[in-house]
Amino acid sequence: MDKETLINLISSYFDNFSDTADKAMVLVSQLPEVFSPTSANMVSTIISAIMPVAYVLATLFFIIGLCNKTLMFETSNYEVVVKLLLRYVLAKVIIDNCRGIMSIIFSAFSGIATSINAAGNLMLGDAAKQALIDQINVMNGGFAGINYLSFYLKLIPSMLVIFIVTLLVSIIVLGRMFEIFIYTAVAPLPVATLAGEMSHDTFKKFMQGYISVCLQGVIIIIAFQLFGSLTADAFSSSEPASILTYLMTITVFALTLFKSGTWAKQIVGIA
């Protein structure tokens, strides 16, 4: 193995991770209809199919609430009836506009993620890659490049970790976008529960769940920025950190991405 081949092999792992991270950060703040117009159209079709069922459920919850008030002899008070009617009308309006409302919520969190992303200066793999290349440049290749081959074999476990984290980044970010699509597609059904006085908690929990998925994107961006900052600090000193330091940092970063959904739910109060 020659020096150029070794440098290209090592660079490919770091460059692939950096490219994946760049795409992931764009995807986190990207609107669903921009990410996949075909999927967005499919969501519209599903919403159209679900909408009549949502209207029926809203009416059913309204009737149940009205019957409950009638049995409790509370309908003699016109304010109670007006309150029930207003709740039903509100549910109807939100059902009709649920996709637009959810798009506004997503856009708000997307704006926050974009602002955080723009404020950072990421160095996700360049510093560590350069540190390894510097070691290779001062290395004696030995007979037939045996020393280069030995160095590469020692790095294989480290490069494997970087490759796995690269896959995890894509999977977690894409998984979040699937959640956004699914939440949006079924939104009319939980919104319909708003029409019932005893069932509106379902709507509240649904919105908390959707907000937590949107918030997860902000947490993911923060994790990227912190990882980039830690890496930059570790390799900017006069005695750069070793590849082991980078591996520990990238492992913590991967665990943070795993926990991002749980943390988002805890923040909004549903975990």
Secondary structure, DSSP 4 states (H G I P E B T S, - for coil): --HHHHHHHHHHHHHHHHHHHHHHHHHHTS-HHHH-HHHHHHHHHHHHHHHHHHHHHHHHHHHHHHHHHHHTT-TTSHHHHHHHHHHHHHHHHHHHTHHHHHHHHHHHHHHHHHHHHHH----SSHHHHHHHHHHHHTS---GGGHHHHHHHHHHHHHHHHHHHHHHHHHHHHHHHHHHHHHHHHHTHHHHHGGGSTTTHHHHHHHHHHHHHHHHHHHHHHHHHHHHHHHHHHHHSSSSPPPHHHHHHHHHHHHHHHHHHHHHHHHHHT--
